[in-house]
């Protein structure tokens, strides 16, 4: 198994942030896109 990587996570965030269930896009971003550093 391999992870899809940051690009896939970012794409998922872009697609999901406009869903009515998402009340906090910033918090969703923190869950999906890991901080590199």
ZIKA-V162184 format. One record per residue. N is the residue number from 1. PHI is phi in whole degrees, 0 to 359 (* if undefined). PSI is psi as a letter, one per 40 degrees, with the letter a starting at -180 (NA if undefined). NEAR is the number of other ideal C-beta (glycine too) atoms within 12 Angstrom. Layout:
# ZIKA-V162184
N&PHI&PSI&NEAR ; N&PHI&PSI&NEAR
This chain:
# ZIKA-V162184
1&*&i&3 ; 2&226&i&5 ; 3&279&i&9 ; 4&283&d&14 ; 5&100&i&14 ; 6&297&d&16 ; 7&297&d&13 ; 8&291&d&16 ; 9&296&d&22 ; 10&295&d&19 ; 11&296&d&15 ; 12&296&d&20 ; 13&295&d&25 ; 14&299&d&18 ; 15&287&d&15 ; 16&273&d&22 ; 17&295&d&22 ; 18&266&e&12 ; 19&291&i&14 ; 20&297&d&7 ; 21&286&e&10 ; 22&272&h&19 ; 23&263&e&12 ; 24&221&g&14 ; 25&300&d&19 ; 26&293&d&13 ; 27&295&d&14 ; 28&298&d&22 ; 29&300&d&20 ; 30&297&d&13 ; 31&285&d&17 ; 32&269&d&25 ; 33&250&h&24 ; 34&291&i&16 ; 35&279&h&10 ; 36&259&h&8 ; 37&161&NA&3
